């Protein structure tokens, strides 16, 4: 667990959202959300080009997410409504940047876009990263043309550190640029991201925040 120095919650609650570790039992809810949003997802999410997938494949994918979470390899969270009846998207804290760093990824279903939910989820996970995982740096990467995605780190006080050229591939497999947004632990307390109130719990329901 070299990438973090602290603990990772399995459940995070905000005023409008529940972010929690995916479970195989969520397969039908996730499949509905993805299948209903393929046109919205495909321009930006290469994995969406392989959708729709059978329910069994979705359940197996969620088993992988849960296993990686338990082993502290990768942390993928479902974004759900407060009653947990509707998947609003997915997010995660990914150890792609090396020790002391986590990257936030996210998508929000189109029917709930432009309501600030992506920023709310990202702010919640930034708080988790800095206050519980004790990382030094949080990053958000996005395609330069994805204005909605880029608006989130800008709103939360991240710095546009660089646009790296042709380090990723778009949904058609064509090399593309990637914007790198960063927030440092030393900057977090004064950033807009720090203003969110969250409740966070471990795997057995004990409160962490």
N, C-alpha and C positions, 0 to 999 in steps of 0.2 A: 504494500500500500504506500509506495513511495511518493505518489502524486499528491496526497493529502496528509495532514498532520493531526486531524481530528476525527469526528464522527459524521456519518451521513444519515439524515432522517429518512424514514420510509414514507412518511406522510407529512405534508405541509399544507396548512390552511390559510387562506387570505379571506378578505371580506366577501369575495365573489367566487372563489375557486377552491377546489381540492386538487392538489398535485400529489400523486402517490405512485409508488412503485407498481408497475404493471403486474397483473396476475393472469394466468391462462384463462381464468373465467371471464376476463374482459374481452375475449376475442370477438364476440358478436358485436359489442358496442364499438370497438375500434374498427371493425370491418365496415359497419354502417357509416362511420364518420369518414373513412378514407374513400369508400365507394361513392359517397355523396359529394366528394370534393376533388375528384380526380382532375377536372379541368383547372381548378384553382391551384393544385399542387404540382402538376406535371411541369410547368415552366421552370420551377425552382428546385424540385426534389427529385434527383435522378432515380431514387428507389420507386417513385410513383409510376415510372414507366413499366414496372413489372406488375402493376396492379390492374384489375382486381385479382386477388388471390382467394383460393378456397378458405373456408373457415378453419379447416384443420391446419393449414399452413400458417394462418394468423395465430392460432393457439400455440403452435410450435415456436413461432417467433417470440411470443410473449414469454414462453418458458426460458428462452435464451436470455431475454432481457432480465428476467428475475434471477437467473443463475449468475449473470454478470454482476448484478447489483449485490447479491449475497457475497460474492467473492471480491468485492471492491475493485472490480475491473472497469466498470462503466455504469452510469446512473441515469437510466431513462425513466422519466415520470410521465404518466398520463395526466392531461389537464381535463378535469371533469367539473361539471356543475356542482354546486354545494350539496345537492341531493344525490349526486353520483349516478344519475340516470342518463346523462348525456355526455358523450366525449366531445369536448370543445377543441381538442388538439393534443399535441404531445410536446414535451420539452425534455431537456436533459442536461446533465453536467458531465462533460466528456474529458478524460485525461489525455488529450491529444497534444498538449503543449509542453509536456515534461513536468518535472518535479515542481511542486508549489503552484501549479497552474491548472485551471479548469476552464473549459469552453462551454458556453451556454448555446444550445440549439433550440429551435422552436418552430411550430406551425400552429395556426389557429384556423378552424373551419370558417368558410367564407360567410356563412349565415351569421357569424358572430364577429366578423372583422370590423375594424374601425370603432371598437368599443373600449380599447385600451387593455384588452385581456392579455395580449402578448407581452406588453410592457409590465403588467401586473405579475405574470408568471416569471418573467425574466428578473424582475426586481426581487421576487421571493427567493429565487435560486441564487441570486447574487448574495443575498443576506445569508443563506445557508452556506455558501462557499466561503465567505469571509468569517462568519461568526461560529460556524460549527466545524467545517473542514479546515479552517485556518490556513487558507491558501494565500499566496502573495499577490496573485494576479488572476483576473477573470477576463476572458476574451469572448467576443461574439464575431463570427465570420458571416459574410453574406455576399451575394452577387451584387456588383455595382448597380445593375439595373433594377434591383428589387428595392424600390423606394420605401415600401411599407416595412420591410424588414430592417432597413438601415435607420428608419425613424426611431426604432426602439432603443438602441444603444445611445443615440443622440439625445433622446428624451431623458434617459437615466444617468447622463453625465459621463458616459464613456468617451474616450478620445479616439478619433480616427487616426490610428498610428501609421497605417500604410495601406496601399492597394498593391498586392502582390500579383504579378502578371503570370497568367496561364499556369497557376498552381493547382487548379481544380478542373473539373469537367462538368459541363451542363447536362441537361437531360437528354440531349442528342449525342452525348459523348464527345463533344467538341471542347478543346481546351479553353478555359475562361479565367478571367481575373477574379480575385477575391479581396473584398475589403476586410481589414483587420481592425476591430475596435477593442480597446482595452480599458480596464479600470484596475488600479492598484490598491492594495490594502491601505496604503497611506492616504489615499484619496477618498476612500469609501465613505467615511463618516460625514463628509461635507457634500456628498453627491446626492442627487434626487433619488437614487436607488435606495438610499438608507432610510427613507421616510416611510416605507411600507411596514405595516404591522403583520406579523406572521406568527402562527403557532406551529411548532414542529415536533414530531413524535418519532421514537425509534420503532423497531420491528415488533415490540411487545406493548406499544402504546404509552411508554413512559415519555413524559414531556422533556424536550431538549431546549426549546425556546418558548 
